[in-house]
Amino acid sequence: MAIISNRAQINLHDEEIAKQRGQLAHSTVGSKPDLSMLLNAEGLVTYTSPSIASLLDFMPEEIIGSSLSALVNPADLEGLQSLLTDIEHAPGKYLSTELRLRTRNGSWRWFEANITNLLAVPGVEAIVSSFHDITEQKQTIPVWHQIKEARHFVQFYTHDDFMLDSLSKFIGTGLKAGQPCIVIATSPHLASLAKRLHAQGIDLTSAFKDNSYIAMDASQVLTQFMLNGTPDTQRFLTTIERILARANRSEQGLRIFGEMVELLWVEGKQNAAIRLEQLWNDLHDKEQNFSLFCAYSIRNFSNKAVSEKFDEICQQHSHVLPDESYSLLTDPDERLRAITHLQQKANSLEYEITERQSAEERLRISENRYRRLFEASTDGILIVDPLTCTIADANPCLAELLKYTREQLIGKKIWHMGLFPDRENALKIIHELRAKQFIHYDTLPLQTKDGQRRYVEFVSNLYQANGHEVIQCNMRDITDRKLAEEALRESEARLRFIAESMPQKIFTARLDGSIEYLNPQWVSFTGLSYPELLGWGWTRAIHPDDIEEHLKRWQHSMESKESFYCEQRFRRADGIYLWHITRAVPLRVTETNTTMWIGASTDIEEQKQLEERKNAFISMASHELKTPVTSLQGFTQVLQRRLKQQQGDNQTLLFLNRMDTQIQKLKSLIGDLLDMSKIQAGVLSFRETLFDFDALVLETVENVQATCKHQLSIQGKALTRIYGDRDRLEQVLINLLTNATKYSPQADSVIVHVAKNQQQVEVAVKDFGIGIAEEYHERIFERFYQVSDLQGKTYPGLGIGLYITRTIIERHGGHLWLESHKGKGSTFHFTLPIHNHQQNISSFPFLESKNL
């Protein structure tokens, strides 16, 4: 049912129907003092009773043919519309609501509306409406127990009894509701109020004791803050806040009655009285949790000069209550005018003007802010009239994007600006926008005025502005991003082509170690399908003997973000395992942010076979050399003993001693080669026993000290026993000490530091020699690698001592590492567990969830 419409004229079917309707209205409601109306189905008034003239000051003929909505307060339209909608679907149903109707002078009166749908009744065919005036009830003296917010009331009165009755209701309802009350009044009024409260059944004795009721003489309180005939601000605050502090405050709020302004007014101190009202208001704004009730005798305003102050008094209060003469007025209009006159004095007009000005200022600020945002936006913004499809406005960013000026764009059809290929496509998008109210395209191509092709992200919405539809289009230039994406796709295609063309087996991995890409060489080599290899499926191709070490190193790289390196055997499609070397590096966008891993596995089966043949040769040659060298050493030592017994040729004995030293070095080299061969063959044997570690260190240092010029010193003790191969660990110490003296020719000391750290022993051998650059810290543990000094000079040896040393330490469950800088000496550290724990694949939580 539409009632929200403009004023419209209607034509009755015939005069007879109009007459019947008029008779019905007079017979049903016309005799009552209420306002009666008949409405048609469109909500237009077809009849109104003559009482509209006295109630709203309109003549009936001025209203007939108009929409009822033209009289209803805008704030009440929604409720009326809802009621009429319910009535439309319920013929004969009776519903009521409260609303405000406009009078000729623009003021509003409250009515209770009773409405019945009789559209289906022949001869009536109307919605019958009756409006009962309830303005008096809406604007009369407040019901004190319904006060829900803090206010500042003023009561005008002619007789004391009227004021005291109103005051007793104000205080009595507060005490009964659990609100503490403070009364600052004259002594006679305090006594009369006590009697009235007692009559209400209120126990003032108990209220006095718990400070829920405080009564004070107004004259005495007034003297505490008056200074030179006017209230002193600081004294007022001190006095009143001290009184407020006595009250037994509660969450229900506080009620106060003050008669001090009345005393000042009677004494002729009107300005002081108004100033006191202002101080109360300031305190009320600060506290916001009490209601204040003041009272003035209306007789105090009989003098013309004083009556001019009446407006100022009213403006200090949020609610103005008339005196008892209001209830003596018999004419409702006179009573309404009386109370309306008083209430309008209470800042309503000033507040409305202030709010309107504030709203206008906020609107102005909002419009300026929007305009600044519109002009400064880094997105192109276009305003379009949906009816004409012409551009109404465009911001500088859009003009720059399209290479037009703003003046060239305004008034142009949207399909002429290079955004849409033609009129048909533009209208299609506008049609879609009308249906959805909002559209978004990730990418939309456009052509600028100078012929450039650009790409934009396009967002458009349809909304109402000042009663008209408006289209706003936001365009963000994404050309650079689009070109970058295309370049990235081309780069990815090139990289994929390179990866799939390489003979190596290329892969990429996620941060958790699972594989997300493999080139085709993996599929052709393993015979497994691409889905079977992804994730952790590739581990199925690793030799069972190699998988533990491989995954252990892979786990370490995932956690430390260090480059991955491992040699392992992969199963070919025919079931044969071939050796591969696998390397992977983390791809970092920053030093700390790793996004993925990139790696490759290279077939080294041929190199491995060559290495095995080389190792076999070395092993065989070492064995073949060991016997003659041992014999040679034996004969040399026999000759040494004979010459010593004969005490003969000292020169020959010196030569034999030198020969024995060189044979011993050769024997040591052969021993290292044999150990290396055993390591490669996996047959290096250990004879583990429980021994005193400190004794081993002392014995080894003393033996090496006897053969070198450096001063060897020991710092600290382990004070524990180790379970391991004593001879092999002695070999480790000898290798480290020998290297320390060999590579520090200009120094004269080597330090051995021993300590026990929780469940392991830690040893550090420190020299002050040539040092080793950081990039070689791992390579020195490789077979046959040798260190050079600052001038590139190498030192004697095969470069396998540290390789053997690390193997022995790791076989004991320990760890060997180096701290060194070129030219600043070296410190080799190794640790050994006090109790040996052999690790296996179940020791790595990283692998437990991989189902390997």
Secondary structure, 3 states (H helix, E strand, C coil): CCCCCCCCCCCCCCHHHHHHHHHHHHHHHHCCCCEEEEECCCCEEEEECCCHHHHHCCCHHHHCCCEHHHCECHHHHHHHHHHHHHHHCCCCCEEEEEEEEECCCCCEEEEEEEEEEECCCCCCCEEEEEEEECHHHHHCCCCHHHCCCCCEEEEEECCHHHHHHHHHHHHHHHHHCCCCEEEEECHHHHHHHHHHHHHCCCCHHHHHHCCCEEEEEHHHHHHCCEECCEECHHHHHHHHHHHHHHCCCCCCCEEEEECHHHHHHHCCCHHHHHHHHHHHHHHHHHHCCEEEEEEEEHHHHCCHHHHCCHHHHHHCCCEEECCCHHHHCCCHHHHHHHHHHHHHCCCHHHHHHHHHHHHHHHHHHHHHHHHHHHHHCCCEEEEEECCCCEEEEECHHHHHHHCCCHHHHCCCEHHHCCCCCCHHHHHHHHHHHHHHCEEEEEEEEEECCCCCEEEEEEEEEEEEECCEEEEEEEEEECHHHHHHHHHHHHHHHHHHHHHHHCCCEEEEECCCCCEEEECHHHHHHHCCCHHHHCECHHHHHECCCCHHHHHHHHHHHHHHCCCEEEEEEEECCCCCEEEEEEEEEEEECCCCCEEEEEEEEEECHHHHHHHHHHHHHHHHHHHHHHHHHHHHHHHHHHHHHHHHHHCCCHHHHHHHHHHHHHHHHHHHHHHHHHHHHHHHHCCCCCCEEEEEHHHHHHHHHHHHHCCCCCEEEEECCCCCEEEEEHHHHHHHHHHHHHHHHHCCCCCCEEEEEEEEECCEEEEEEECCCCCCCHHHCCHHHCCCCCCECCCCCECCCCCCHHHHHHHHHHHCCCEEEEEECCCCCEEEEEEEECCCCCCCHHHCHHHHCCCC
